Amino acid sequence: MAKTLGPKCRQCRREGMKLFLKGARCDTPKCGFAKRDYPPGMHTWRRGKVSDYALQLREKQKAKRYYGIREKQFRRYFHQAERMSGNTGELLLFLLESRLDNVVARSNFATSRSEAKQLISHGHITVNGQKVDICSYQCKPGDVIGVKNKKNNLERVKDRLNNMKSRQVPSWLQVQSDAVQAKMLAAPTRDEVSLPVQEQLIVELCSR
């Protein structure tokens, strides 16, 4: 009997893409999505035409699950992006990408965003030398993200950095492995967002 996939792998199959919810495991052949890259269910091949609303909702769900946020948080980010001048969809992704938990994960201080959230909520992460335990903290260009100067914390993060060398760090971040620090050099652009999502569909859905 085939082994039942966990809820995180089923989410990836439902969205039809890797969401990297299980961290480093997603980069290995053990990845559940790599084994079964088709939607869950017995009769997936019988599904008919997908409505516009379903396509829009799927894109929104991708973003929510990828960044690990709830509906209320997502709506707040969307309304914030609406009030800013520029492309609403791209600004929404910029706000999500600049969250502290995402920056910690993208710096390879953690194998996944859920592990990054744990590091932050337990008070192990600093921003500009000050402890920050809020995962949704909005990082800005020039901010230096580090780890509290405790032996166990530093060893844990250094181990992650060594094991995640194959995962590329985006150009808007500069990671100093020896100092266990990451500096946000600039605001992330649309091309540097690794999530393959159609943000315009999200804007159309949330603007209703």
Buried (B, 14 or more C-beta within 10 A) or exposed (E): EEEEBEEBBBBBBBBEBBBBBBBBBBBEEEBBBBEBEEEEEEEEEEEEEEEEEEEBBBBBBBBBBBBBBEEEBBEBBBEBBEEEEEBBBBBBBBBBBBBBBBBBBBBBBBBBBBBBBBBBEEEBBBBEEEEBEEBBBBBEEEBBBBBBEEEEBBEBBBEBBEEBEEBEBBEBBBBEBEEBBBBBBEBBBEEBBEBEBBBBBBBBBBEE
